[in-house]
Amino acid sequence: MLQTLLLIIIFILGIYFGSFFTLATYRLPKKEDITHKHSYCPNCNHKLGALDLVPVFSYIFLKGKCRYCKNQIGSRYFLFEILTGLVFVLFSISLNIDIYSLNINTIIYFIIVILYFSSLFILAGIEKEKEIIQKSVLIYGIFISLVYMIYSYTLIKTNVYEYVIYLSFMIILLLLDTKLLKKDLKYNYWIQVLILILYMLIFTGAYYTIWTIILAILSIGIKNILQFFKIKKSKIAKEKRISPIGFYLCVSNIIVVIFMNFIVNYLMK
């Protein structure tokens, strides 16, 4: 009973995080404040009340419409919140978290990885919408990486030498990317992809990151094949755009981490 209650609490935590992710996905590319500015309807700009901001349930009760202007709210917000809640629950189950045997190390690790997943959710959401890898989220990743390294070194006595190397390269590439932007050079997308991969290496290691890249490539390949046949069938040529590689990397990394956790904590015991 208590274990079920714990999973319900984690799911509720997840949908609230998901609500914040949708806000961050919308505001960060516009360089708007994501912590202090009051939530508002993007259609009528009306400030939202407390009853409008309950994740999932507000969408259901308001029938997917703004209470004030009655404009339809995209279902992706609703689905994103539910998906985030499910990911949080699956991650906790994959770690085999038991309320009767919780310890401080497990709690801290869970919180840190949730913060890591948060950055991946936001990066994926922004790239899917705006076709960019949000640099401010990558900078946030540096601070989360430092927290993770301190945790690994002090509490679980892990050698963080490799993490320091990855983080150093990550910072160097971010500085290089900033310099290129100042010179108005447009083609720095691959630098940001490389920074993202280094970020994943810090948190998930080489083995998981390699599987992440493989899964992302397979997903992109399948998507492009389906899109090719769709275009061929409709006989309407579409503008050729690069696949959102960062989006697929973020989604693939979350899937790989959870899947591998299930293997390690259930099948290999």
matplotlib code that plots the C-alpha trace (Angstrom):
import matplotlib.pyplot as plt

x = [0.0, 2.7, 4.7, 1.7, 1.3, 5.0, 4.5, 1.4, 3.4, 6.2, 3.6, 2.1, 5.6, 6.3, 3.2, 4.1, 7.6, 6.0, 3.9, 7.1, 8.8, 6.0, 6.4, 10.2, 9.9, 7.7, 9.6, 13.3, 13.6, 11.8, 14.2, 11.4, 11.7, 10.7, 10.6, 9.1, 6.8, 3.2, 1.8, -0.5, -2.5, -0.4, -3.5, -5.1, -2.2, -4.6, -2.9, -3.9, -5.4, -4.6, -7.4, -6.0, -2.6, -3.3, -1.4, -3.5, -6.7, -7.1, -6.9, -9.6, -12.0, -11.6, -12.0, -8.7, -9.7, -8.6, -11.1, -10.9, -10.7, -12.0, -9.3, -8.2, -5.1, -2.8, -3.1, 0.7, 0.8, -1.6, 0.3, 3.7, 2.6, 1.3, 4.4, 6.7, 4.7, 5.1, 8.8, 9.3, 7.4, 9.2, 12.5, 11.7, 10.6, 13.7, 15.8, 13.8, 13.1, 11.4, 9.8, 10.8, 14.5, 15.1, 18.5, 20.0, 22.2, 19.2, 17.2, 20.0, 20.8, 17.1, 16.9, 20.0, 19.0, 15.5, 17.2, 19.3, 16.1, 14.5, 17.2, 16.7, 13.0, 13.4, 16.1, 13.9, 10.8, 12.5, 14.3, 11.1, 9.3, 12.0, 14.7, 17.5, 19.4, 18.9, 22.3, 21.0, 19.9, 23.3, 24.8, 22.4, 23.8, 27.3, 26.0, 24.1, 27.2, 29.2, 26.6, 26.7, 30.5, 30.5, 27.9, 29.9, 33.2, 32.0, 29.2, 29.8, 33.6, 33.7, 36.7, 35.6, 38.7, 36.7, 33.9, 36.3, 37.7, 34.2, 33.1, 36.3, 35.6, 32.0, 32.9, 35.5, 33.0, 30.4, 33.0, 33.8, 30.2, 29.7, 32.7, 31.2, 27.9, 29.6, 31.1, 27.6, 28.6, 25.4, 26.6, 27.3, 24.6, 27.0, 29.0, 25.9, 25.2, 28.7, 28.2, 25.0, 26.8, 29.5, 26.8, 25.3, 28.8, 29.1, 25.8, 25.3, 28.9, 30.3, 28.3, 24.9, 25.8, 26.8, 23.5, 21.8, 23.5, 22.6, 19.0, 18.8, 20.3, 17.9, 14.9, 16.0, 16.5, 13.0, 11.4, 13.2, 12.1, 8.5, 8.6, 10.1, 7.2, 4.7, 6.1, 6.3, 2.7, 1.4, 3.6, 4.2, 7.8, 8.7, 11.6, 14.4, 15.5, 18.0, 16.4, 16.3, 19.3, 19.3, 15.6, 16.3, 19.4, 17.5, 14.6, 16.8, 19.0, 16.0, 14.8, 18.2, 18.8, 15.4, 15.7, 19.2, 18.2, 15.5, 18.0, 20.6, 18.1, 15.7, 17.1, 20.7, 19.9]
y = [0.0, 2.5, 1.5, 2.3, 5.6, 6.4, 5.7, 8.0, 10.8, 10.3, 10.4, 13.7, 15.1, 14.1, 15.8, 19.0, 18.8, 18.2, 21.4, 23.3, 21.7, 22.9, 26.4, 26.3, 25.0, 27.9, 30.7, 29.9, 30.4, 33.8, 34.6, 35.1, 34.5, 30.9, 31.2, 34.6, 35.6, 34.5, 31.9, 33.2, 32.1, 32.4, 33.3, 36.1, 36.8, 36.5, 35.5, 32.0, 31.3, 28.4, 26.2, 26.7, 25.4, 21.9, 19.6, 17.1, 17.8, 21.4, 20.4, 17.7, 19.9, 22.8, 20.5, 21.5, 25.2, 28.5, 29.5, 33.1, 33.3, 29.8, 29.0, 25.4, 24.4, 22.0, 18.4, 18.1, 19.9, 17.4, 14.4, 15.9, 16.1, 12.5, 11.3, 13.0, 11.5, 8.0, 8.5, 9.5, 6.4, 4.0, 5.4, 4.9, 1.3, 0.7, 1.6, -0.9, 1.9, 0.4, 2.7, 0.3, 0.4, 3.9, 5.5, 8.9, 7.8, 6.5, 9.6, 12.0, 9.9, 9.9, 13.7, 14.3, 12.1, 13.7, 17.1, 15.6, 14.1, 17.6, 19.1, 16.4, 16.9, 20.7, 20.3, 17.8, 19.9, 23.1, 21.4, 19.7, 23.0, 25.5, 23.2, 24.5, 23.1, 25.6, 26.8, 28.1, 24.5, 23.1, 25.7, 24.5, 21.0, 22.1, 23.0, 19.7, 17.8, 19.4, 18.4, 14.8, 14.7, 15.9, 13.3, 10.6, 11.5, 12.1, 9.6, 6.7, 7.1, 7.0, 8.1, 11.2, 11.7, 10.9, 13.2, 16.0, 15.5, 15.4, 18.5, 20.4, 19.6, 20.6, 24.0, 24.6, 23.8, 26.1, 28.9, 28.1, 28.1, 31.5, 32.9, 31.6, 33.2, 36.6, 36.3, 35.5, 32.1, 30.1, 26.5, 25.6, 23.0, 20.1, 21.7, 21.8, 18.1, 17.2, 19.2, 17.2, 13.9, 15.0, 15.9, 12.4, 10.8, 12.4, 11.1, 7.8, 6.7, 5.5, 2.3, 3.8, 6.8, 4.5, 2.7, 6.1, 7.2, 3.8, 4.1, 7.7, 6.8, 3.9, 6.2, 8.9, 6.3, 4.8, 8.3, 9.3, 6.1, 6.6, 10.2, 9.3, 6.9, 9.5, 12.2, 9.7, 8.7, 12.2, 13.3, 16.6, 17.6, 19.1, 21.2, 19.0, 19.7, 18.1, 15.7, 17.1, 15.0, 16.5, 15.6, 11.9, 11.8, 13.1, 10.8, 7.8, 8.5, 8.5, 5.2, 3.6, 4.6, 3.2, 0.1, -0.7, -0.1, -2.7, -5.2, -4.5, -4.3, -7.1, -9.5, -9.7, -10.2]
z = [0.0, 1.0, -2.1, -4.4, -2.6, -3.2, -7.0, -7.0, -5.3, -7.9, -10.8, -9.4, -9.0, -12.6, -14.1, -12.2, -13.6, -17.0, -16.7, -15.9, -18.9, -21.3, -19.8, -20.2, -23.8, -24.7, -22.9, -23.1, -26.9, -26.4, -23.6, -21.1, -17.3, -16.4, -12.6, -11.5, -14.4, -13.8, -16.1, -18.8, -21.8, -25.0, -27.0, -24.9, -22.4, -19.5, -16.2, -15.2, -11.8, -9.5, -10.9, -14.4, -13.4, -12.1, -14.4, -16.5, -14.4, -15.5, -19.1, -18.6, -16.6, -19.0, -22.0, -23.5, -23.7, -22.1, -19.4, -20.5, -24.3, -25.0, -27.5, -27.9, -25.9, -27.8, -26.7, -26.7, -23.3, -21.8, -23.3, -22.3, -18.6, -18.6, -20.4, -17.8, -14.9, -16.5, -17.1, -13.4, -12.3, -14.7, -13.6, -9.9, -10.7, -12.8, -9.8, -7.7, -5.2, -2.1, 0.4, 3.2, 2.4, 1.2, 2.0, 1.5, -1.4, -3.4, -2.7, -3.8, -6.9, -7.8, -7.4, -9.5, -12.3, -12.3, -12.7, -15.6, -17.2, -16.8, -19.0, -21.6, -21.7, -22.1, -24.8, -26.7, -26.4, -27.7, -30.6, -31.6, -31.7, -32.7, -34.4, -32.1, -29.2, -26.4, -25.2, -21.8, -21.0, -21.9, -19.5, -16.8, -17.6, -16.5, -13.0, -12.8, -13.9, -11.2, -8.6, -9.9, -9.8, -6.2, -5.3, -7.1, -5.5, -1.9, -1.4, -3.6, -4.0, -7.8, -9.8, -11.5, -13.7, -16.9, -15.9, -15.4, -19.0, -20.5, -18.5, -19.6, -23.3, -22.8, -21.4, -24.1, -26.8, -25.2, -25.2, -28.8, -29.7, -28.1, -30.0, -33.3, -32.5, -31.9, -35.4, -36.8, -38.1, -38.4, -38.7, -35.1, -34.7, -34.7, -31.9, -29.8, -30.6, -29.5, -26.3, -25.7, -26.2, -23.7, -21.2, -21.6, -21.2, -17.8, -16.5, -18.3, -19.3, -22.6, -22.8, -22.3, -24.5, -27.4, -27.2, -27.1, -30.3, -32.0, -31.0, -32.1, -35.5, -35.9, -35.0, -37.4, -40.1, -39.6, -39.5, -42.7, -44.5, -43.4, -44.4, -47.9, -48.6, -47.3, -49.6, -52.5, -52.0, -51.8, -54.7, -53.0, -52.5, -49.1, -48.0, -46.9, -43.3, -41.0, -38.5, -35.0, -33.8, -30.3, -29.9, -30.8, -28.6, -25.6, -26.0, -26.7, -23.7, -21.3, -22.8, -22.6, -19.0, -17.9, -20.0, -18.8, -15.2, -15.5, -16.9, -14.1, -11.2, -12.2, -14.8, -13.6, -9.9]

ax = plt.figure().add_subplot(projection="3d")
ax.plot(x, y, z, "-o")
ax.set_aspect("equal")
plt.show()
